Amino acid sequence: MRRSRSILSVPAGNRHMIEKATTLPADLVLLDLEDAVVPELKTETRAHVIWALTALRWGERTAGYRCNGMETPYFYRDIIEIVEAAGRRVDTIVIPKVGRAEDVIVVDTLVHGVEMSLGLPPGGIKLQAQIESARGLVNVETIATATPRLEALIFGPGDFAASTRMPMESIGVMGAWDEAYPGHRLHYAMQRMLVAARAAGLAAIDGPVANYKDREGYRRSCTIARSLGFDGKWCIHPDQLAPTNEIFAPTETEVAWARRVIEAYQEAVAAGRGAVSIDGTMIDVASIRLAEATLDASQ
């Protein structure tokens, strides 16, 4: 599983912002052809995506794009034109508003056909599916296992709230309606998507916070997602990258504890002891798995 702490969404039609993104500390930069582009410019904006993927140097960052939804007249050419022109420079395609496994399979089939025609390694271009509706959540388990090409599920809080008729003042930020509810209103949806992703061996990415100036609210949103087990978060502004990378990476204390747990367990096994404790806390196989997960996330 690749590092997926910060996923920066950049309007595909803004060349200045795209060029700036090549210098930012995002794990994945996605050029957005969906919400960030008005219908009148969607067709011509594909050329911006092709230019960005083929002409710019992305360094250690992964670069990809979000296509338009399958219900639009732009979808299939978003796949065919860009993948044919950019080829192996396309790392990831994000599919918005996925409602069923067949949606992912359609994209997988189109991409596979282009890969074969270009002589590219099959499966090299990865897919990520956005779960943004009641239908998508109901089918999330089958979506997660639709194709080996799929590497992550992304939660979309705004469209999900609209789909379920959940009142929401601002996407991703706790408001009056959240204060009125005795708990976290999106907990069930986030947890169900996370479990489906983990069961299928996929990364789980939390959705964006629209108010990028609300730094406290953003950190709270990141912390809640991290506490559930999410790998990272969708960012819509460069200022969100630093706190995202910080919160979705284990702290030095967590890493030190994980190393201590593994070392103590290995010493106990070597000495023939069946049980071991650290500072009064019993260490078992589950503790080792947690420690290994922490060290893996710190890489």
C-alpha positions as CSV (number, residue, x, y, z in Angstrom):
1,M,0.0,0.0,0.0
2,R,1.5,3.3,-1.1
3,R,1.7,6.3,1.2
4,S,-1.5,8.2,0.9
5,R,-1.6,10.9,3.6
6,S,-2.3,13.9,1.5
7,I,-4.2,14.0,-1.8
8,L,-4.2,17.4,-3.3
9,S,-7.0,18.2,-5.8
10,V,-6.0,20.9,-8.3
11,P,-8.4,22.4,-11.0
12,A,-7.3,20.8,-14.3
13,G,-7.7,24.1,-16.1
14,N,-5.4,26.2,-14.0
15,R,-1.9,25.9,-15.3
16,H,-0.4,28.1,-12.6
17,M,-1.9,26.0,-9.8
18,I,-0.8,22.8,-11.6
19,E,2.8,24.0,-11.9
20,K,2.8,25.1,-8.2
21,A,1.6,21.6,-7.2
22,T,4.8,20.1,-8.5
23,T,6.6,21.8,-5.7
24,L,4.2,21.0,-2.9
25,P,4.5,18.2,-0.3
26,A,1.5,16.2,-1.4
27,D,1.7,12.4,-1.7
28,L,-0.7,12.5,-4.6
29,V,-1.7,15.4,-6.9
30,L,-5.0,14.9,-8.8
31,L,-6.0,17.1,-11.7
32,D,-9.7,17.6,-11.3
33,L,-11.9,17.5,-14.4
34,E,-15.1,17.1,-12.5
35,D,-16.2,19.7,-10.0
36,A,-13.4,22.1,-10.8
37,V,-14.2,22.6,-14.5
38,V,-17.4,24.2,-15.9
39,P,-19.2,22.1,-18.5
40,E,-18.3,24.5,-21.4
41,L,-14.6,23.9,-20.8
42,K,-14.5,20.2,-19.9
43,T,-13.6,19.0,-23.4
44,E,-10.7,21.4,-24.0
45,T,-9.4,21.0,-20.4
46,R,-8.3,17.4,-21.2
47,A,-5.4,18.9,-23.0
48,H,-4.2,20.6,-19.8
49,V,-4.2,17.2,-18.1
50,I,-2.2,15.6,-20.9
51,W,0.3,18.5,-20.8
52,A,0.7,18.4,-17.0
53,L,1.2,14.6,-17.0
54,T,3.7,14.5,-19.9
55,A,5.6,17.8,-19.7
56,L,6.0,18.5,-16.0
57,R,8.3,16.8,-13.5
58,W,6.5,15.5,-10.5
59,G,9.5,14.2,-8.5
60,E,8.5,12.0,-5.6
61,R,4.8,13.0,-6.0
62,T,2.3,10.7,-7.7
63,A,0.2,12.4,-10.4
64,G,-3.2,11.5,-11.7
65,Y,-6.6,12.9,-12.5
66,R,-10.3,12.7,-11.6
67,C,-12.5,12.0,-14.6
68,N,-16.1,13.2,-14.9
69,G,-18.9,11.0,-13.7
70,M,-20.2,8.1,-15.8
71,E,-23.6,9.7,-16.1
72,T,-22.0,12.6,-18.1
73,P,-21.2,12.9,-21.8
74,Y,-17.6,13.6,-20.9
75,F,-16.7,10.5,-19.1
76,Y,-15.5,8.0,-21.7
77,R,-13.4,10.5,-23.6
78,D,-11.8,11.5,-20.3
79,I,-10.5,8.0,-20.1
80,I,-9.7,7.3,-23.8
81,E,-8.1,10.6,-24.8
82,I,-6.0,11.1,-21.7
83,V,-4.7,7.6,-21.3
84,E,-3.9,7.3,-25.0
85,A,-2.0,10.5,-25.0
86,A,-0.3,10.3,-21.6
87,G,0.2,6.5,-21.4
88,R,2.5,5.4,-18.6
89,R,2.6,8.9,-17.2
90,V,-0.9,8.4,-15.9
91,D,-0.4,6.9,-12.4
92,T,-3.9,7.1,-11.0
93,I,-7.5,7.8,-12.1
94,V,-10.1,8.8,-9.5
95,I,-13.7,7.8,-10.4
96,P,-16.3,10.1,-8.8
97,K,-19.7,9.0,-7.5
98,V,-19.2,5.3,-7.7
99,G,-22.5,3.6,-7.0
100,R,-21.8,-0.1,-7.8
101,A,-19.0,-2.4,-8.7
102,E,-19.9,-2.3,-12.4
103,D,-18.9,1.4,-12.5
104,V,-15.3,0.5,-11.5
105,I,-15.3,-2.5,-14.0
106,V,-16.3,-0.2,-16.9
107,V,-13.3,2.1,-16.2
108,D,-11.0,-0.9,-15.7
109,T,-12.1,-2.3,-19.1
110,L,-11.5,1.0,-20.9
111,V,-8.1,1.5,-19.3
112,H,-7.1,-2.1,-20.0
113,G,-8.0,-1.7,-23.7
114,V,-5.8,1.4,-24.0
115,E,-2.9,-0.3,-22.2
116,M,-3.1,-3.2,-24.6
117,S,-3.1,-0.9,-27.7
118,L,-0.1,1.0,-26.4
119,G,1.8,-2.0,-25.2
120,L,1.8,-0.8,-21.6
121,P,2.1,-3.2,-18.6
122,P,-1.5,-4.4,-17.8
123,G,-2.8,-3.0,-14.5
124,G,-0.1,-0.3,-14.3
125,I,-2.6,2.5,-14.1
126,K,-4.4,2.5,-10.7
127,L,-7.9,3.4,-9.8
128,Q,-9.5,5.0,-6.8
129,A,-13.2,5.1,-6.2
130,Q,-15.2,7.8,-4.4
131,I,-18.0,6.7,-2.2
132,E,-20.4,9.6,-2.2
133,S,-23.9,8.3,-2.1
134,A,-26.3,6.1,-0.2
135,R,-26.1,3.6,-3.2
136,G,-22.3,3.6,-3.1
137,L,-22.2,2.9,0.6
138,V,-24.8,0.1,0.3
139,N,-22.6,-1.5,-2.4
140,V,-19.2,-0.6,-0.9
141,E,-18.1,-4.1,-0.2
142,T,-18.5,-5.3,-3.8
143,I,-17.0,-2.0,-5.1
144,A,-13.9,-2.6,-3.0
145,T,-13.3,-6.0,-4.7
146,A,-14.3,-5.0,-8.2
147,T,-10.8,-5.1,-9.7
148,P,-7.2,-5.6,-8.6
149,R,-6.5,-2.2,-10.3
150,L,-8.4,-0.5,-7.5
151,E,-6.1,0.8,-4.7
152,A,-8.2,3.1,-2.6
153,L,-11.7,4.2,-1.5
154,I,-12.3,7.9,-0.9
155,F,-15.2,9.2,1.2
156,G,-17.1,12.2,-0.2
157,P,-18.9,13.9,2.7
158,G,-20.7,16.6,0.7
159,D,-22.3,14.5,-1.9
160,F,-23.0,11.8,0.6
161,A,-24.9,14.3,2.8
162,A,-26.9,15.5,-0.2
163,S,-27.7,11.9,-1.1
164,T,-29.0,11.1,2.3
165,R,-30.7,14.5,2.8
166,M,-28.5,15.2,5.7
167,P,-28.3,19.0,6.4
168,M,-24.8,20.3,6.3
169,E,-23.7,23.9,6.6
170,S,-20.1,23.5,5.2
171,I,-18.5,20.3,3.8
172,G,-16.3,18.6,6.3
173,V,-16.7,21.1,9.2
174,M,-18.6,20.5,12.4
175,G,-21.6,22.9,12.6
176,A,-24.8,23.4,14.4
177,W,-26.4,20.2,13.1
178,D,-23.4,18.2,14.4
179,E,-23.8,19.8,17.8
180,A,-27.5,18.8,17.8
181,Y,-26.6,15.1,17.2
182,P,-25.3,13.1,20.1
183,G,-22.3,11.6,18.2
184,H,-20.4,11.9,15.0
185,R,-23.0,12.1,12.2
186,L,-20.8,10.5,9.5
187,H,-19.3,7.8,11.7
188,Y,-21.3,4.9,10.3
189,A,-20.6,5.8,6.7
190,M,-16.9,6.4,7.3
191,Q,-16.4,3.3,9.4
192,R,-18.3,1.1,6.9
193,M,-16.2,2.4,4.0
194,L,-13.0,1.9,6.0
195,V,-13.8,-1.7,6.9
196,A,-14.7,-2.5,3.3
197,A,-11.4,-1.0,2.2
198,R,-9.3,-2.8,4.8
199,A,-11.0,-6.2,4.0
200,A,-10.0,-5.7,0.4
201,G,-6.5,-4.5,1.1
202,L,-7.2,-1.0,0.0
203,A,-6.2,2.4,1.3
204,A,-9.0,4.5,2.9
205,I,-9.0,8.3,2.3
206,D,-11.2,10.8,4.0
207,G,-13.0,13.6,2.1
208,P,-12.2,17.3,2.0
209,V,-13.0,20.3,4.3
210,A,-14.3,23.1,2.2
211,N,-13.4,25.9,4.6
212,Y,-9.6,25.9,4.2
213,K,-9.3,28.9,6.5
214,D,-10.7,27.1,9.5
215,R,-7.5,25.5,10.7
216,E,-8.8,24.3,14.0
217,G,-11.8,22.6,12.3
218,Y,-9.5,21.1,9.7
219,R,-7.2,19.5,12.3
220,R,-10.2,18.2,14.1
221,S,-11.5,16.6,11.0
222,C,-8.1,15.0,10.3
223,T,-7.8,13.7,13.8
224,I,-11.2,12.1,13.7
225,A,-10.4,10.3,10.5
226,R,-7.0,9.2,11.7
227,S,-8.5,7.9,15.0
228,L,-10.8,5.6,12.9
229,G,-7.9,4.3,10.9
230,F,-7.9,6.3,7.7
231,D,-4.7,6.6,5.8
232,G,-5.1,10.2,4.6
233,K,-7.3,13.1,3.5
234,W,-8.4,14.8,0.3
235,C,-7.0,18.4,0.4
236,I,-8.3,21.3,-1.7
237,H,-5.7,24.0,-0.6
238,P,-1.9,23.9,-0.2
239,D,-2.3,25.2,3.4
240,Q,-4.0,21.9,4.3
241,L,-1.0,19.7,3.3
242,A,1.3,20.3,6.3
243,P,-1.3,19.4,9.0
244,T,-2.5,16.5,6.9
245,N,1.0,15.0,6.6
246,E,1.6,15.6,10.3
247,I,-1.6,14.0,11.6
248,F,-1.7,11.0,9.3
249,A,1.9,10.0,10.2
250,P,2.7,8.2,13.5
251,T,4.3,10.5,16.1
252,E,7.9,9.9,17.3
253,T,6.4,8.5,20.6
254,E,4.2,6.1,18.7
255,V,7.1,4.9,16.6
256,A,9.4,4.4,19.6
257,W,6.7,2.5,21.4
258,A,6.1,0.2,18.4
259,R,9.8,-0.6,18.2
260,R,10.0,-1.3,21.9
261,V,7.0,-3.7,21.6
262,I,8.6,-5.6,18.7
263,E,12.0,-5.8,20.4
264,A,10.4,-7.0,23.7
265,Y,8.4,-9.6,22.0
266,Q,11.3,-10.9,20.0
267,E,13.4,-11.2,23.1
268,A,10.6,-13.1,24.9
269,V,10.3,-15.5,22.0
270,A,14.1,-16.1,21.9
271,A,14.1,-16.8,25.6
272,G,11.2,-19.2,25.3
273,R,8.7,-17.0,27.2
274,G,5.1,-17.2,26.1
275,A,4.1,-13.8,27.5
276,V,5.8,-10.4,27.9
277,S,4.7,-7.1,29.4
278,I,6.0,-3.5,29.1
279,D,5.3,-1.1,31.9
280,G,2.5,-3.3,33.2
281,T,0.9,-3.8,29.7
282,M,0.6,-7.3,28.3
283,I,2.0,-7.7,24.8
284,D,0.5,-10.3,22.5
285,V,0.3,-11.1,18.8
286,A,-2.4,-8.4,18.3
287,S,0.0,-5.9,19.9
288,I,2.7,-6.9,17.4
289,R,0.3,-6.3,14.5
290,L,-0.5,-2.9,15.8
291,A,3.2,-2.1,16.2
292,E,4.0,-3.3,12.7
293,A,1.2,-1.2,11.2
294,T,2.6,1.8,13.0
295,L,6.1,1.3,11.7
296,D,4.8,0.6,8.2
297,A,2.9,3.9,8.3
298,S,6.0,5.8,9.4
299,Q,8.0,4.8,6.3
